[in-house]
Amino acid sequence: MYFQHIYDKSLAQASYFIGCQKAGVAAVIDPKRDVDTYLEIAKQNNLKITHILETHIHADFLAGSRELAALTGAEMYLSAEGGPDWKYEFPHVDIKDGDVLKVGNLKIEVVHTPGHTPESISFLLTDTPASDEPVMLFTGDFVFVGDIGRPDLLEKAAGMIGTQDIGAKQMYQSINKFDALPDYIQVWPGHGAGSACGKALGAVPSTTVGYEKIRNWAFQHKNDETGFVKYLLEDQPEPPKYFAMMKKLNKVDRPLLTAVPKLKKLDYTELTAALVNGTKLIDARDKTEFSTGFIPGSINIQGNNSFATWAGWFLSYEEPFIILADESQLDDLTRKLMRIGLDNIQGYIPSTKIWEVNGGSLEKVNQISLEEFKTLKQEKDVQIVDLRGVAEYNTGHIKGADNVFVGTLINNLDKISKDKKVLIHCQGGDRAAIAYSLLARNGYKNVFNYSPGMNEWISQNNPIEY
């Protein structure tokens, strides 16, 4: 058996390439959208991709199943569980609990494991030349390393009221099904640490059924469904705004993007015309570089592993936008954006130089130190804004700070004073950099960025309020 774990750090998302070398065929589970990765693996190993599988209708990334099917001619085998509301609306082969797929000498059994979503399935793999016993379980967003999938996304992200309690109880039943499996089976989940599909995912890529029975909190609530449901639903992080669109795009028919686009370099005339029309300029530089000089109105989303997630908060699927990034970063950033379906990139500029040489001036971020923060904090007309998530805020915050999560900042501008001095911070500065640019774009001139944030505040033994 050939096996390869493909991991996208930007979304903490795993896909899997498994092949039967004797038969020369292979399957891909939960492919990302830049599918050239799988084509290259197939080419290098002289395998033909014949099967494409998904564990469920994903909310956190745009699956590349249809792109991969279009390029290879492989069949898509997708869940028919969960009822009529959860049926894929494009051509595919339906699969249900107990169905068995054969990929050469590999046997893949379908196991219905609802909870994260109603149609969620897992794949139990047997390498028949080696053993008659199953050896691997691909769990998607059912069981992670040390955690399980959250059942509240449909309600919080897609507005389907009442679904989180139903999902939590289904998850309890699915956990009992998992508990009955042999301890030796390897578990390969759909996500790792950093994913918003759970709240405490482990950093290692795989685990075993037996290890999870010992270590995972979800297996410590035997005969206690109420306690299980309560723990599962509390303190889940805010689901990114784009999740609702992913649920839709992964279910319905949509245009395909079978190659990574090459971006157009914009000249000054094109740039200024776009900005005048309100087109957003996403400045992907490091926050420190951004703070020393940025084009007025631009939004700072650093081009790191969180780039796509934050872009999904602040860009819609209808609007074109421009990227400011070094040309060496463009392929990586374009891949990150296409993985969540943000395809409307109008073009790019490589730096702020094009703006400056044509007479434009740059703005700077009002950065303040810990001592300056403490001094300003004592003034009468000051507002402190903690930009972290609610759960983080509740674990300890600076006395008097208002909590406005950066992801929902634009919808809560009425909570940010335009008259007082506004001191913003987050945990380590990345989210504060985004927030500063958003506030500046919306006309705020009274904002001060305490970039070191809670990391420095706590390390210097300053007081915390709960």
Disulfide bonds with the S-S distance in Angstrom:
none
